[in-house]
């Protein structure tokens, strides 16, 4: 990537870290306004869904089919797509029954690490899209920090750093995997994995928030706003 792209990635990561910090320290106040949390999550869901259906999947399928052949690629792409779904299902289930706050924090940190690997793959394909992803999903980082603070009582200062470090570690691991094994593993494979990851997380958040706020039908429009923002960005870049 060019130095300018690296700068953009650094600024995007700084925005992600700042949102995590705010979410941790403003969590108790924002918990009193659940509609704010819902709007932020649903806005991010729209961004993710647009990224999955209009960017990652259309650009990935022809590449996979060219590498593996049509029939095998179809099966292979399905396996890649649902692998993160299975992993994330396990992590979310673990967060639900984990006996201690440390284990819950560990599960969230591992999730962020996996996300970091996939973000780097997105940056390699389109550096500006990867940077925009970090900026536009900062609201989700804020909500995630709120959730961690709520689950890990008593809350300890500095715990929010683990979420940021997990993402940074994932970016580093992505760099090692993609730059070191780029001749063995296609970027299309990583992008297919990211499509499955984003689809699952967006579906879970969207379902939970729409069901939770069913008496407020205007809330799902935040999804279309998120999709519109990401679509506009695609036109601009």
C-alpha positions as CSV (number, residue, x, y, z in Angstrom):
1,X,0.0,0.0,0.0
2,X,1.1,3.6,-0.6
3,X,2.2,5.8,2.3
4,X,-1.0,7.8,1.9
5,X,-3.1,4.7,2.3
6,X,-1.1,3.7,5.4
7,X,-1.8,7.2,6.8
8,X,-5.5,6.7,6.1
9,X,-5.5,3.3,7.8
10,X,-3.8,4.9,10.9
11,X,-6.3,7.7,11.1
12,X,-9.2,5.1,10.7
13,X,-7.7,3.0,13.5
14,X,-7.4,6.2,15.7
15,X,-11.1,6.9,15.1
16,X,-11.9,3.4,16.1
17,X,-9.9,3.6,19.3
18,X,-11.4,7.0,20.2
19,X,-14.9,5.6,19.7
20,X,-14.0,2.6,21.9
21,X,-12.7,5.0,24.6
22,X,-15.9,7.2,24.4
23,X,-18.1,4.1,24.6
24,X,-16.3,2.9,27.7
25,X,-16.5,6.2,29.6
26,X,-19.9,7.4,28.4
27,X,-21.5,4.0,28.6
28,X,-23.4,4.6,31.9
29,X,-25.0,7.8,30.5
30,X,-25.8,6.3,27.1
31,X,-27.4,3.2,28.7
32,X,-30.1,5.6,29.9
33,X,-30.9,6.4,26.3
34,X,-31.4,3.0,24.6
35,X,-32.6,4.6,21.3
36,X,-29.1,6.1,20.8
37,X,-27.6,2.6,21.0
38,X,-30.2,1.3,18.6
39,X,-29.6,4.0,16.1
40,X,-25.9,3.6,16.1
41,X,-26.1,-0.2,15.7
42,X,-28.6,-0.1,12.9
43,X,-26.7,2.6,11.1
44,X,-23.6,0.4,11.2
45,X,-25.7,-2.6,10.1
46,X,-26.7,-0.7,6.9
47,X,-23.1,0.1,6.2
48,X,-22.1,-3.6,6.6
49,X,-24.9,-5.0,4.5
50,X,-24.1,-2.6,1.7
51,X,-20.4,-3.6,1.9
52,X,-21.4,-7.3,1.8
53,X,-23.9,-7.3,-1.1
54,X,-22.6,-4.5,-3.3
55,X,-18.8,-4.7,-2.8
56,X,-17.4,-8.0,-1.3
57,X,-19.6,-10.7,-2.8
58,X,-19.8,-9.3,-6.4
59,X,-16.1,-8.7,-6.6
60,X,-15.2,-12.1,-5.0
61,X,-17.3,-14.6,-6.9
62,X,-15.7,-14.3,-10.3
63,X,-12.2,-14.5,-8.8
64,X,-13.0,-17.6,-6.9
65,X,-14.6,-19.2,-9.9
66,X,-11.6,-18.4,-12.0
67,X,-9.2,-20.0,-9.5
68,X,-11.2,-23.1,-8.7
69,X,-13.6,-23.7,-11.5
70,X,-17.4,-23.0,-11.4
71,X,-18.8,-25.9,-9.4
72,X,-16.0,-26.2,-6.9
73,X,-15.9,-22.4,-6.4
74,X,-19.6,-22.3,-5.6
75,X,-19.1,-24.9,-2.8
76,X,-15.8,-23.4,-1.7
77,X,-17.3,-19.9,-1.5
78,X,-20.2,-21.1,0.6
79,X,-17.8,-22.8,3.0
80,X,-15.8,-19.6,3.3
81,X,-18.9,-17.5,3.7
82,X,-20.3,-19.7,6.5
83,X,-17.0,-20.3,8.4
84,X,-17.1,-16.9,10.1
85,X,-20.8,-17.4,10.8
86,X,-20.0,-20.6,12.7
87,X,-17.1,-19.0,14.6
88,X,-19.0,-15.9,15.5
89,X,-22.0,-18.0,16.7
90,X,-19.7,-19.9,19.0
91,X,-18.1,-16.6,20.3
92,X,-21.5,-15.0,20.9
93,X,-22.8,-18.1,22.7
94,X,-19.6,-18.2,24.8
95,X,-20.2,-14.5,25.8
96,X,-23.6,-15.4,27.0
97,X,-22.7,-18.2,29.4
98,X,-19.1,-17.3,30.3
99,X,-18.7,-17.4,34.0
100,X,-16.5,-14.4,34.4
101,X,-16.0,-10.9,32.9
102,X,-12.4,-11.7,31.9
103,X,-13.6,-14.6,29.7
104,X,-16.2,-12.4,28.1
105,X,-13.6,-9.7,27.4
106,X,-11.3,-12.4,25.9
107,X,-14.1,-13.5,23.5
108,X,-14.7,-9.9,22.4
109,X,-10.9,-9.3,22.0
110,X,-10.6,-12.5,19.8
111,X,-13.5,-11.3,17.7
112,X,-11.8,-8.0,17.2
113,X,-8.6,-9.8,16.3
114,X,-10.4,-11.8,13.6
115,X,-12.0,-8.6,12.3
116,X,-8.6,-6.9,12.1
117,X,-7.2,-9.7,9.8
118,X,-10.2,-9.2,7.5
119,X,-9.9,-5.4,7.6
120,X,-6.3,-5.6,6.3
121,X,-7.4,-7.8,3.4
122,X,-10.1,-5.2,2.6
123,X,-7.4,-2.4,2.7
124,X,-5.2,-4.4,0.3
125,X,-8.0,-4.5,-2.3
126,X,-9.1,-0.9,-1.8
127,X,-7.2,1.1,0.8
128,X,-9.8,3.9,0.9
129,X,-12.6,1.4,1.4
130,X,-10.8,-0.2,4.3
131,X,-10.1,3.2,5.9
132,X,-13.7,4.2,5.4
133,X,-14.8,1.0,7.0
134,X,-12.9,1.8,10.2
135,X,-14.3,5.4,10.3
136,X,-17.9,4.4,9.5
137,X,-18.0,1.4,11.9
138,X,-16.7,3.5,14.8
139,X,-20.3,3.7,16.2
140,X,-20.3,-0.1,16.6
141,X,-17.0,0.1,18.5
142,X,-18.6,2.6,20.8
143,X,-21.6,0.3,21.4
144,X,-19.3,-2.7,21.9
145,X,-17.3,-0.8,24.6
146,X,-20.6,0.0,26.3
147,X,-21.6,-3.7,26.2
148,X,-18.3,-4.8,27.6
149,X,-18.5,-2.3,30.4
150,X,-21.9,-3.5,31.3
151,X,-20.9,-7.2,31.3
152,X,-17.6,-6.8,33.1
153,X,-18.5,-5.5,36.6
154,X,-16.8,-4.1,38.5
155,X,-15.4,-2.1,35.5
156,X,-11.6,-1.5,35.6
157,X,-9.9,1.4,34.0
158,X,-8.0,0.6,30.8
159,X,-10.1,-2.5,30.0
160,X,-11.3,-0.8,26.8
161,X,-7.7,-1.0,25.5
162,X,-8.0,-4.7,25.1
163,X,-10.6,-4.2,22.3
164,X,-8.3,-1.8,20.5
165,X,-5.2,-4.0,21.0
166,X,-7.2,-7.0,19.6
167,X,-7.9,-5.1,16.4
168,X,-4.3,-3.9,16.1
169,X,-3.1,-7.5,16.6
170,X,-5.5,-8.6,13.9
171,X,-4.2,-6.0,11.5
172,X,-0.6,-7.2,12.2
173,X,-1.6,-10.8,11.7
174,X,-3.4,-9.9,8.5
175,X,-0.2,-8.1,7.2
176,X,1.9,-11.3,8.0
177,X,-0.6,-13.7,6.4
178,X,-1.4,-11.6,3.3
179,X,2.1,-10.2,2.6
180,X,3.9,-13.3,3.6
181,X,1.5,-15.9,2.0
182,X,0.0,-13.8,-0.7
183,X,1.1,-16.2,-3.4
184,X,-0.7,-19.1,-1.6
185,X,-3.9,-17.4,-0.4
186,X,-5.9,-15.2,-2.7
187,X,-7.3,-11.9,-1.4
188,X,-10.6,-13.1,-2.7
189,X,-10.6,-15.8,0.0
190,X,-10.1,-13.2,2.8
191,X,-12.8,-11.0,1.3
192,X,-15.3,-13.9,1.2
193,X,-14.5,-14.6,4.8
194,X,-15.1,-10.9,5.7
195,X,-18.4,-11.0,3.8
196,X,-19.6,-13.9,6.0
197,X,-18.4,-12.2,9.1
198,X,-20.1,-8.9,8.4
199,X,-23.3,-10.6,7.3
200,X,-23.6,-12.5,10.5
201,X,-22.8,-9.6,12.8
202,X,-25.1,-7.3,10.9
203,X,-27.9,-9.9,10.9
204,X,-27.6,-10.5,14.7
205,X,-27.5,-6.8,15.6
206,X,-30.3,-6.0,13.1
207,X,-32.6,-8.8,14.4
208,X,-32.0,-8.0,18.1
209,X,-32.5,-4.2,17.7
210,X,-35.6,-4.4,15.5
211,X,-37.2,-7.0,17.8
212,X,-36.3,-5.0,20.9
213,X,-37.6,-1.7,19.4
214,X,-40.5,-3.1,17.5
215,X,-42.8,-0.3,18.8
216,X,-40.7,2.2,17.0
217,X,-41.0,1.4,13.3
218,X,-38.9,4.4,12.3
219,X,-35.7,2.9,13.7
220,X,-35.0,0.4,10.8
221,X,-34.7,3.4,8.5
222,X,-31.2,3.9,10.0
223,X,-30.2,0.8,8.1
224,X,-31.1,2.4,4.8
225,X,-29.3,5.6,5.8
226,X,-26.1,3.5,6.5
227,X,-26.4,1.8,3.1
228,X,-26.8,5.1,1.4
229,X,-23.7,6.6,3.1
230,X,-21.6,3.6,2.1
231,X,-23.0,3.7,-1.4
232,X,-22.3,7.4,-1.7
233,X,-18.7,6.8,-0.6
234,X,-18.3,4.1,-3.2
235,X,-19.3,6.6,-5.9
236,X,-16.8,9.2,-4.6
237,X,-13.9,6.8,-4.3
